């Protein structure tokens, strides 16, 4: 036997020697690019159909309501799911919500896999998946490219990179939108990451997914599913979805949800299968065999308040807002995001010059100007302030002085101070907050004040061959908020009316209100139009955080509205502010938006004060 093995080794050595000779002589014939480079792994190409021999009720008809058994969810995830009313799917923006990459392979679908290769070297650049459900095309990059910036937009399929580990393809995915852990209301946050293994055995493909979610899972969630290779044609590959108004005359600030303790389906699944409600409500403990013994030893219970679950230790994510390093990302069209200067900055460039929306903190001005100059050497002609807070207006003075006002523009306005630089446009209340009556000390320097204001509706510019609308949002985050719409680029800059890093700051002292905040978020939803299935299309630059689209604003709007509803219901019960703050009304969102110390109490207090103010 050993002789046979040695013979094979020697034969392999001879073949390797021949290949080496071919490799060293290939340049003579101009054939060296990619020659004799063996492709790792297996070819996964083909059409694949799922096998539903397991988890059929969950994967085809759909899971029962309040069936969270065997899932390592947090208390926040459970509260989110118990408040979820399926009537929410009647809202237009929710109707085409796609199942995210960690979940989409679980349902009915046809899966087409193919490779994209470099035309010269024939090396695999990417492995593509087309998933018929929701018509999703997913790219798994195989060329060692890095994952995008934390400020980049998220998508349903996320951003994926792959490596072969022997004959197993391992994929790592980030930048996934908020979606489902299970489509009965159990959420997966937009901070979740995904590891997958694709393993082919002839005509069978096994897919293993491992989801890690610091917001809604206490430990990784592992699932697997199998697919069979399909040779014949005739599969359905289309899944068109166009949202419509299903219920007429619904108020825009209505989001269907159940108040805490009011879900009418709490006992349905548990009673049907004769298991304790505590078990049906899930948690990591219910995943393991030992839980059966606990159920057997437990007294008969129909409690709707199971023992508290472990909350994940969510690290404070670096928002990148005050690092001192400016990161520049193209949004689309002529509009760019500058992140890292305090509040986000939007920059529009073109042949006429530069428009800057918000200016960040004062100490970042030099770096902001340097970043703008890398984008364009044209003059800065307009600054727009979305509100008056210093993390968005601190750079006004320095950046204005670096600009210029050019006569003849359609909104030249007051040119008596043109030598001082660019114009600063804002709602009149921004000027009122930044200045002071004669004889009083102003909170900001004169050079930072808006030079042109408007009092109602919107201010319009036409600059760099693009209409720009500066739209007033009444009593929202403050009493002087504006959102800025770049119509050709199809980008909205929102200021702090919308952020992705925290609960909204409703500045009651300076004219903000909970209802105005919700109204402003609904206005942003009116401005945005998705490209396909609630993804892409109009992009949104928040006051803090990453680039977004309509669905991201939708989830934030839902959160603010639901918390408003809970606080309002508590007020009607006669609860005091102190009682409301300790009632845990935001537990389903705290791990995502309440990371900063005191953030949750501040937000609840602001909503309470807003709803109990005279005349509200």
RADA-V724900 format. One record per residue. N is the residue number from 1. PSI is psi in radians with two decimals (* if undefined). OMEGA is omega in radians with two decimals (NA if undefined). D_LAST is the distance of its C-alpha to the last C-alpha in Angstrom with 2 decimals. Layout:
# RADA-V724900
N_PSI_OMEGA_D_LAST / N_PSI_OMEGA_D_LAST
This chain:
# RADA-V724900
1_-0.77_-3.12_90.05 / 2_-0.57_3.10_89.61 / 3_-0.71_3.13_91.99 / 4_-0.71_3.14_89.80 / 5_-0.81_-3.14_86.74 / 6_-0.64_3.12_88.59 / 7_-0.72_3.13_89.78 / 8_-0.68_3.11_86.21 / 9_-0.79_-3.14_85.15 / 10_-0.71_3.10_88.02 / 11_-0.75_3.12_87.19 / 12_-0.69_3.13_83.56 / 13_-0.70_3.13_84.84 / 14_-0.74_3.12_87.06 / 15_-0.75_3.13_84.21 / 16_-0.67_3.12_81.99 / 17_-0.73_3.11_84.84 / 18_-0.76_3.13_85.14 / 19_-0.65_3.13_81.40 / 20_-0.71_3.09_81.61 / 21_-0.77_3.12_84.45 / 22_-0.69_-3.13_82.51 / 23_-0.71_-3.08_79.52 / 24_-0.35_3.13_81.66 / 25_-0.05_-3.05_83.45 / 26_-0.52_-3.07_80.48 / 27_-0.40_3.12_79.90 / 28_-0.61_-3.09_83.22 / 29_0.09_3.10_81.85 / 30_0.54_-3.08_78.32 / 31_0.36_-2.99_76.84 / 32_-0.42_-3.03_75.45 / 33_1.90_3.08_71.72 / 34_0.02_-3.10_70.41 / 35_2.50_3.08_73.89 / 36_0.31_3.04_74.67 / 37_1.92_-3.09_71.16 / 38_2.43_3.09_70.49 / 39_2.28_3.11_67.07 / 40_2.86_3.02_65.59 / 41_-2.81_-3.12_64.21 / 42_2.84_3.04_64.44 / 43_2.04_-3.14_63.53 / 44_0.05_-3.01_60.44 / 45_2.56_3.09_60.61 / 46_3.11_3.05_60.46 / 47_2.29_-3.03_58.35 / 48_2.44_3.11_57.01 / 49_2.41_-3.09_55.66 / 50_2.62_3.05_53.83 / 51_2.15_-3.06_55.58 / 52_0.80_3.13_53.46 / 53_-0.18_3.10_55.82 / 54_2.70_3.10_53.15 / 55_0.51_-3.08_49.44 / 56_-0.81_-3.11_49.83 / 57_-0.67_3.13_47.01 / 58_-0.66_-2.95_44.49 / 59_-0.38_-3.12_45.84 / 60_-1.24_3.12_46.36 / 61_-0.60_-3.11_44.49 / 62_2.61_-3.07_41.75 / 63_2.67_3.09_40.85 / 64_2.64_3.02_39.60 / 65_2.49_-3.13_35.98 / 66_0.74_2.96_35.56 / 67_1.65_-3.14_38.98 / 68_0.27_-3.05_38.72 / 69_2.35_3.03_42.18 / 70_0.30_3.14_44.28 / 71_2.34_-3.04_41.69 / 72_1.08_-3.04_41.06 / 73_2.76_3.07_37.27 / 74_2.96_3.02_34.92 / 75_-0.64_3.12_32.40 / 76_-0.72_3.12_29.72 / 77_-0.72_3.13_31.54 / 78_-0.74_3.14_31.84 / 79_-0.70_3.09_28.14 / 80_-0.83_-3.08_27.42 / 81_-0.69_-3.14_30.00 / 82_-0.42_3.10_28.90 / 83_-0.21_-3.06_25.36 / 84_2.16_3.09_26.93 / 85_2.20_-3.10_26.93 / 86_-0.29_3.06_29.69 / 87_-0.27_3.09_27.56 / 88_-0.45_-3.14_26.06 / 89_-0.16_3.04_29.35 / 90_-0.31_3.10_28.42 / 91_2.32_-3.01_25.99 / 92_-0.80_-3.04_28.19 / 93_-0.25_3.12_28.08 / 94_-0.20_-2.96_29.15 / 95_-0.50_-3.10_32.08 / 96_0.46_3.12_34.58 / 97_2.19_-3.07_33.82 / 98_2.58_2.99_37.24 / 99_2.23_-3.06_38.73 / 100_2.90_-3.05_39.22 / 101_-0.70_3.14_42.75 / 102_-0.24_-3.02_42.97 / 103_-0.41_-2.96_42.17 / 104_-0.49_-3.14_43.45 / 105_-0.13_-3.09_47.10 / 106_-0.38_-3.01_46.37 / 107_-2.99_3.07_45.77 / 108_2.26_-3.13_47.93 / 109_2.83_2.86_49.09 / 110_2.34_-3.04_52.13 / 111_2.14_3.08_52.74 / 112_2.21_-3.13_54.90 / 113_2.36_3.05_56.06 / 114_2.91_-3.12_58.08 / 115_2.53_2.94_59.09 / 116_2.19_-3.06_58.67 / 117_2.62_3.02_61.68 / 118_2.24_-3.03_62.72 / 119_-0.39_-3.13_65.18 / 120_-0.92_-3.06_67.79 / 121_-0.34_-3.06_67.72 / 122_0.32_3.00_66.39 / 123_2.56_-3.14_64.33 / 124_2.10_3.08_61.19 / 125_-0.72_-3.08_58.13 / 126_2.68_2.96_55.61 / 127_2.16_-3.05_55.47 / 128_2.48_3.00_53.25 / 129_2.23_2.91_51.54 / 130_2.14_-3.09_50.43 / 131_2.08_-2.99_48.34 / 132_-0.62_3.11_48.18 / 133_2.07_-3.10_44.91 / 134_0.18_3.04_42.25 / 135_0.96_-3.09_45.12 / 136_2.27_3.01_44.75 / 137_2.12_-3.09_47.33 / 138_2.37_3.13_47.53 / 139_2.21_3.02_49.65 / 140_1.85_-3.06_51.28 / 141_2.32_-3.09_52.73 / 142_0.22_-3.02_56.18 / 143_0.40_3.05_57.03 / 144_0.37_3.12_55.58 / 145_2.63_-3.14_52.73 / 146_2.81_3.03_49.91 / 147_2.70_-3.03_46.42 / 148_3.03_3.08_43.80 / 149_2.70_3.06_41.55 / 150_-0.28_3.13_38.50 / 151_-0.01_3.13_36.49 / 152_2.74_-3.14_38.03 / 153_2.65_3.03_36.26 / 154_2.70_3.13_36.51 / 155_2.95_3.13_38.00 / 156_-0.68_-3.10_38.53 / 157_-0.21_3.11_42.14 / 158_-2.98_3.10_41.62 / 159_2.13_-2.97_44.40 / 160_2.42_3.00_47.61 / 161_2.53_-3.06_50.91 / 162_2.68_3.05_53.95 / 163_2.50_3.03_57.19 / 164_2.27_2.98_60.16 / 165_1.60_-2.94_61.19 / 166_-2.17_3.10_64.54 / 167_0.30_3.12_63.86 / 168_2.20_3.08_60.23 / 169_2.11_3.10_57.51 / 170_2.27_-3.01_54.76 / 171_2.39_3.08_51.48 / 172_2.25_-3.03_48.63 / 173_2.33_3.05_45.25 / 174_-3.09_3.04_42.16 / 175_0.80_3.13_39.17 / 176_2.42_3.07_38.10 / 177_2.89_2.99_34.71 / 178_2.43_-3.11_32.57 / 179_-2.58_-3.06_34.15 / 180_2.45_2.75_35.54 / 181_-0.64_3.02_37.79 / 182_2.41_-2.96_38.02 / 183_0.68_2.96_36.44 / 184_0.42_3.08_34.84 / 185_-0.22_-3.14_31.79 / 186_2.14_-3.00_33.54 / 187_2.73_2.88_32.52 / 188_2.30_-3.03_34.64 / 189_2.94_3.10_32.92 / 190_0.11_3.02_33.68 / 191_0.05_3.14_35.53 / 192_2.60_3.00_38.16 / 193_2.82_-3.00_41.76 / 194_2.30_2.94_44.57 / 195_2.32_-3.14_48.34 / 196_2.69_3.01_50.49 / 197_2.17_3.04_54.17 / 198_2.12_-3.05_55.92 / 199_2.10_-3.12_59.32 / 200_2.29_3.00_61.78 / 201_1.58_-3.12_64.72 / 202_-2.01_-3.09_66.54 / 203_0.21_3.12_64.50 / 204_2.30_3.10_61.80 / 205_2.16_3.08_58.84 / 206_2.30_-3.13_56.87 / 207_2.14_3.12_53.41 / 208_2.25_3.13_51.94 / 209_2.44_3.13_48.38 / 210_1.89_-3.08_47.08 / 211_2.28_3.02_43.33 / 212_2.13_-3.10_42.01 / 213_1.88_-3.10_38.24 / 214_-0.19_-3.10_37.04 / 215_-0.81_-2.96_33.53 / 216_-0.02_3.09_34.24 / 217_2.47_3.09_37.95 / 218_-0.27_3.06_39.82 / 219_2.86_-3.10_43.10 / 220_2.53_3.12_44.45 / 221_2.11_-3.06_44.43 / 222_2.24_3.07_47.79 / 223_2.78_3.07_48.51 / 224_2.71_3.08_51.49 / 225_2.66_-3.10_52.45 / 226_2.69_3.09_55.68 / 227_2.54_3.04_56.60 / 228_2.47_3.08_59.86 / 229_2.32_-3.11_61.45 / 230_2.14_-3.11_61.46 / 231_-0.70_-3.06_64.45 / 232_2.83_3.10_63.99 / 233_3.14_3.02_61.76 / 234_0.01_3.13_59.26 / 235_2.68_3.09_56.11 / 236_2.14_-3.06_52.75 / 237_0.03_-3.07_51.26 / 238_2.59_-3.13_48.31 / 239_1.19_-3.09_44.76 / 240_2.50_3.10_42.79 / 241_2.18_3.09_39.03 / 242_2.06_-3.06_36.78 / 243_2.62_-3.07_33.21 / 244_2.94_3.02_32.09 / 245_1.95_-3.12_29.24 / 246_-0.55_3.14_30.17 / 247_2.05_-3.07_27.35 / 248_2.64_2.99_26.21 / 249_0.48_3.01_22.70 / 250_2.40_3.08_21.02 / 251_2.48_-3.09_17.50 / 252_-0.46_-3.11_17.76 / 253_0.36_3.09_15.10 / 254_2.13_3.04_17.08 / 255_1.94_-3.10_19.68 / 256_2.23_3.11_21.89 / 257_2.73_3.07_22.26 / 258_2.36_3.04_23.29 / 259_2.70_3.13_21.42 / 260_2.26_3.13_23.71 / 261_0.08_-3.05_26.63 / 262_0.13_-3.13_25.94 / 263_2.07_-3.05_28.31 / 264_-0.18_-3.09_30.61 / 265_0.25_-3.02_33.51 / 266_-0.71_-3.03_33.85 / 267_-0.14_-2.96_37.30 / 268_-0.96_-3.12_38.69 / 269_-0.78_-3.12_40.67 / 270_-0.75_-3.14_41.73 / 271_-0.67_-3.10_42.98 / 272_-0.69_-3.08_44.81 / 273_0.12_3.06_46.82 / 274_0.92_3.06_46.98 / 275_2.75_3.12_45.62 / 276_2.54_3.07_43.22 / 277_-0.64_3.14_39.54 / 278_-0.70_3.13_39.71 / 279_-0.73_-3.12_42.21 / 280_-0.46_-3.11_40.26 / 281_0.01_2.92_37.29 / 282_-2.90_-3.02_39.56 / 283_2.76_-3.06_40.00 / 284_-0.59_-3.11_43.07 / 285_-0.59_-3.08_44.91 / 286_-0.03_3.14_45.05 / 287_-0.33_-2.89_47.00 / 288_2.67_-3.07_50.15 / 289_-0.54_-3.10_52.98 / 290_-0.40_-3.11_52.58 / 291_-0.46_3.09_49.36 / 292_-0.72_3.14_51.53 / 293_-0.66_3.12_53.26 / 294_-0.72_3.11_50.01 / 295_-0.71_-3.11_48.96 / 296_-0.58_-3.10_52.37 / 297_-0.31_-3.07_52.22 / 298_2.65_3.03_48.65 / 299_2.68_3.08_48.03 / 300_2.28_-3.07_46.66 / 301_2.56_2.96_42.90 / 302_0.43_-3.08_40.00 / 303_2.45_3.05_37.46 / 304_0.18_-3.13_34.32 / 305_1.35_-3.13_33.94 / 306_2.94_-3.13_36.93 / 307_2.57_-3.12_38.01 / 308_2.50_3.09_36.04 / 309_2.83_3.10_37.34 / 310_2.30_3.03_38.26 / 311_2.46_3.13_35.68 / 312_2.62_3.04_37.33 / 313_1.68_-3.07_37.76 / 314_2.03_3.13_35.81 / 315_2.63_3.07_37.22 / 316_1.94_-3.11_35.06 / 317_2.36_3.12_35.59 / 318_1.96_-3.10_36.60 / 319_-0.22_3.12_33.99 / 320_0.23_-3.02_36.51 / 321_-0.47_-3.07_34.01 / 322_0.63_-3.13_35.94 / 323_-0.33_-3.06_39.48 / 324_-0.22_3.09_40.89 / 325_2.25_-3.11_42.38 / 326_2.18_3.09_41.04 / 327_2.30_-3.08_41.20 / 328_2.19_3.09_41.38 / 329_2.34_3.01_40.67 / 330_2.27_3.09_41.02 / 331_-1.21_2.94_38.04 / 332_2.88_-3.09_39.62 / 333_-2.26_-3.12_40.95 / 334_0.24_-2.97_41.01 / 335_2.39_-3.13_38.09 / 336_2.69_3.02_38.49 / 337_2.29_2.96_36.40 / 338_2.01_-3.10_37.28 / 339_2.59_3.08_36.12 / 340_0.18_-3.10_36.83 / 341_0.45_-3.00_35.76 / 342_-1.86_2.98_32.45 / 343_2.77_3.09_29.96 / 344_2.60_3.13_31.44 / 345_2.29_3.03_33.18 / 346_2.41_-3.13_33.89 / 347_2.19_3.02_37.12 / 348_2.29_-3.13_38.43 / 349_2.75_3.12_42.15 / 350_-3.00_-3.07_44.59 / 351_-0.53_-3.12_47.48 / 352_-0.53_-3.09_45.55 / 353_-2.62_-3.00_44.05 / 354_2.39_2.97_41.11 / 355_2.32_-3.14_37.31 / 356_2.18_3.10_35.43 / 357_1.94_-3.06_31.72 / 358_2.70_-2.97_30.65 / 359_0.09_3.08_33.40 / 360_-2.91_3.14_32.85 / 361_2.71_-3.05_33.74 / 362_-0.71_-3.04_36.30 / 363_-0.23_3.13_39.03 / 364_0.05_-2.98_39.19 / 365_-0.76_-3.11_39.83 / 366_-0.73_-3.14_43.58 / 367_-0.61_3.07_43.29 / 368_-0.81_3.13_40.62 / 369_-0.70_3.11_42.93 / 370_-0.68_3.12_45.86 / 371_-0.69_3.11_44.02 / 372_-0.72_-3.11_43.09 / 373_-0.43_3.04_46.74 / 374_-0.44_3.12_47.91 / 375_-0.64_-3.05_45.92 / 376_2.49_3.01_46.97 / 377_0.15_3.09_49.09 / 378_2.77_-3.09_47.45 / 379_2.51_2.99_45.52 / 380_2.03_-3.06_41.85 / 381_-0.53_-3.09_40.43 / 382_2.35_2.88_36.65 / 383_2.46_3.08_34.09 / 384_2.26_3.07_30.48 / 385_2.18_3.12_27.69 / 386_-0.38_3.04_24.67 / 387_-3.02_-2.94_22.81 / 388_-0.13_-3.03_24.09 / 389_2.56_-2.95_24.67 / 390_-0.44_3.12_28.35 / 391_-0.05_3.07_29.23 / 392_-0.26_-3.10_28.68 / 393_-0.03_-3.06_29.94 / 394_-0.48_3.14_32.56 / 395_0.08_-3.08_35.37 / 396_-0.92_-3.01_34.51 / 397_-0.89_-3.08_37.26 / 398_-0.74_-3.07_40.06 / 399_-0.59_3.06_39.35 / 400_-0.78_-3.13_38.84 / 401_-0.48_3.12_42.23 / 402_-0.14_-3.11_43.85 / 403_-2.91_-3.08_42.78 / 404_2.57_2.98_43.74 / 405_2.16_-3.10_42.43 / 406_2.17_3.14_44.86 / 407_2.62_3.10_45.17 / 408_-0.25_3.04_45.19 / 409_2.72_-3.01_42.25 / 410_-0.20_3.09_39.96 / 411_0.79_-3.07_37.21 / 412_-0.64_3.04_39.50 / 413_-2.52_-3.11_37.27 / 414_1.94_-3.06_38.20 / 415_0.17_-3.09_41.50 / 416_-0.38_3.14_42.46 / 417_0.54_-3.09_41.72 / 418_-0.53_-3.13_43.05 / 419_-0.29_-3.12_45.51 / 420_-0.12_3.08_42.71 / 421_-2.64_-3.03_42.11 / 422_2.78_3.03_39.53 / 423_2.63_3.04_36.47 / 424_2.07_-3.08_33.03 / 425_2.36_3.11_30.30 / 426_2.94_3.01_26.55 / 427_2.67_-3.07_23.40 / 428_-0.60_-3.12_23.56 / 429_-0.40_3.04_20.89 / 430_-0.78_3.07_23.27 / 431_-0.73_3.13_25.96 / 432_-0.66_-3.12_23.82 / 433_-0.52_-3.08_23.15 / 434_-0.35_-3.11_26.81 / 435_-2.89_3.12_28.47 / 436_2.70_3.08_28.46 / 437_2.74_3.14_29.33 / 438_2.31_3.13_33.08 / 439_-0.14_3.13_34.70 / 440_2.73_3.13_32.07 / 441_2.11_3.13_32.63 / 442_2.58_3.13_30.79 / 443_-0.27_-3.13_29.60 / 444_2.73_3.14_31.49 / 445_2.66_-3.10_34.88 / 446_-0.67_-3.10_35.25 / 447_-0.22_3.13_36.81 / 448_-0.14_-3.06_33.70 / 449_2.57_2.99_31.45 / 450_2.44_3.12_30.57 / 451_-0.25_3.11_33.21 / 452_2.22_-3.07_31.51 / 453_2.89_3.02_27.85 / 454_2.75_-2.97_25.83 / 455_-0.25_-3.04_22.65 / 456_2.75_3.01_21.40 / 457_-2.07_-3.10_22.34 / 458_2.71_3.02_25.14 / 459_2.38_-3.05_28.30 / 460_2.39_3.01_31.43 / 461_2.72_2.91_34.66 / 462_1.86_-2.97_37.85 / 463_2.44_-3.08_39.70 / 464_0.71_3.10_42.33 / 465_0.63_-3.11_42.57 / 466_2.28_3.00_38.99 / 467_2.38_3.11_35.85 / 468_2.19_-3.13_33.01 / 469_2.18_3.08_29.43 / 470_1.85_-2.89_26.91 / 471_2.13_-3.12_23.53 / 472_2.36_3.08_20.36 / 473_1.93_-2.97_17.25 / 474_2.25_2.99_14.15 / 475_0.90_-3.13_11.85 / 476_-1.87_3.05_13.49 / 477_-0.71_2.98_15.82 / 478_-2.93_3.08_15.79 / 479_0.14_-3.12_15.22 / 480_0.48_-3.07_18.79 / 481_2.52_2.99_19.42 / 482_2.57_2.90_22.08 / 483_2.57_-3.04_23.93 / 484_2.15_-3.10_27.59 / 485_2.08_3.00_29.49 / 486_1.85_-2.88_33.32 / 487_-0.70_3.12_34.30 / 488_-0.75_3.12_37.98 / 489_-0.38_-3.13_37.66 / 490_0.95_-3.13_34.69 / 491_2.40_3.07_32.75 / 492_2.24_3.02_29.09 / 493_2.15_-2.90_28.28 / 494_-0.21_-2.94_24.65 / 495_-2.74_-3.03_24.45 / 496_0.16_2.94_22.22 / 497_-0.59_3.12_19.61 / 498_2.22_3.06_22.12 / 499_2.80_3.12_24.62 / 500_-0.04_-2.99_27.07 / 501_-0.21_-3.03_27.83 / 502_3.03_2.91_24.76 / 503_2.71_3.09_21.17 / 504_2.57_3.01_18.95 / 505_1.82_3.12_18.32 / 506_1.75_-3.02_14.67 / 507_1.43_-3.10_15.45 / 508_-0.72_-3.09_12.46 / 509_-0.53_-3.10_14.98 / 510_0.65_2.93_15.77 / 511_0.13_3.11_12.61 / 512_2.83_3.12_12.10 / 513_2.67_3.13_9.20 / 514_-0.76_-3.13_9.87 / 515_-0.71_3.10_8.86 / 516_-0.63_3.07_10.86 / 517_-0.80_3.12_13.55 / 518_-0.73_3.12_13.97 / 519_-0.71_3.14_14.16 / 520_-0.70_3.09_16.74 / 521_-0.69_3.08_18.70 / 522_-0.59_3.08_18.93 / 523_-0.71_3.09_20.16 / 524_-0.70_3.09_22.80 / 525_-0.61_3.09_23.86 / 526_-0.54_-3.11_24.39 / 527_-0.48_-3.01_26.62 / 528_2.48_3.09_28.70 / 529_2.08_-3.12_31.64 / 530_2.66_3.10_33.74 / 531_-0.80_-3.09_37.51 / 532_2.13_3.05_38.47 / 533_0.99_3.05_36.73 / 534_0.62_3.10_33.50 / 535_2.49_3.08_35.51 / 536_-2.63_-3.09_36.34 / 537_-2.13_3.10_35.83 / 538_2.22_3.08_32.99 / 539_2.65_-3.02_32.73 / 540_2.23_3.03_29.73 / 541_1.94_-3.13_30.07 / 542_2.97_3.09_27.24 / 543_-0.58_3.07_26.43 / 544_2.46_3.08_28.40 / 545_-2.86_-2.95_30.66 / 546_2.90_3.04_32.82 / 547_2.43_-3.05_33.14 / 548_3.07_2.97_31.19 / 549_-2.92_-3.00_30.98 / 550_-0.76_-3.04_28.62 / 551_-0.63_3.11_28.99 / 552_-0.73_3.08_28.07 / 553_-0.66_-3.14_24.77 / 554_-0.84_-3.13_24.28 / 555_-0.65_3.11_24.79 / 556_-0.74_3.07_22.37 / 557_-0.78_3.13_19.66 / 558_-0.79_-3.12_20.49 / 559_-0.87_-3.11_20.28 / 560_-0.71_-3.13_16.81 / 561_-0.76_-3.13_15.54 / 562_-0.74_3.09_17.55 / 563_-0.71_3.06_16.43 / 564_-0.80_-3.13_12.73 / 565_-0.73_-3.12_13.97 / 566_-0.77_3.14_16.04 / 567_-0.70_3.13_13.61 / 568_-0.73_3.12_11.23 / 569_-0.63_3.12_14.52 / 570_-0.68_3.10_15.55 / 571_-0.71_3.13_12.64 / 572_-0.44_3.09_13.53 / 573_-0.07_3.14_17.04 / 574_0.29_-3.12_16.31 / 575_2.50_3.10_17.18 / 576_2.95_3.11_16.84 / 577_-0.74_3.14_16.13 / 578_-0.71_3.12_19.93 / 579_-0.70_3.13_20.50 / 580_-0.69_-3.11_18.16 / 581_-0.45_3.14_19.90 / 582_0.08_-3.06_23.24 / 583_-0.11_3.13_22.58 / 584_0.62_-3.06_23.70 / 585_-0.22_-3.11_20.83 / 586_0.31_-3.03_21.85 / 587_-0.56_-3.12_25.60 / 588_-0.18_-3.12_26.32 / 589_-0.16_-3.01_25.14 / 590_-0.69_-3.11_26.07 / 591_-0.33_3.12_29.66 / 592_-0.75_-3.00_28.64 / 593_-0.15_-3.06_25.66 / 594_0.60_-3.05_25.73 / 595_-0.63_-3.12_29.23 / 596_2.49_3.14_28.61 / 597_2.26_3.10_28.66 / 598_-0.01_-3.04_25.29 / 599_-0.73_-3.10_23.49 / 600_-0.84_3.13_22.10 / 601_-0.72_3.14_20.84 / 602_-0.81_-3.10_19.23 / 603_-0.83_3.14_17.38 / 604_-0.72_3.12_16.21 / 605_-0.72_3.13_15.16 / 606_-0.75_3.12_13.14 / 607_-0.78_-3.14_11.30 / 608_-0.86_-3.13_10.87 / 609_-0.70_-3.13_9.70 / 610_-0.73_-3.09_7.15 / 611_-0.38_-3.13_5.78 / 612_0.03_3.11_6.47 / 613_2.63_-3.14_5.52 / 614_2.25_3.09_5.60 / 615_-0.04_3.14_3.81 / 616_*_NA_0.00
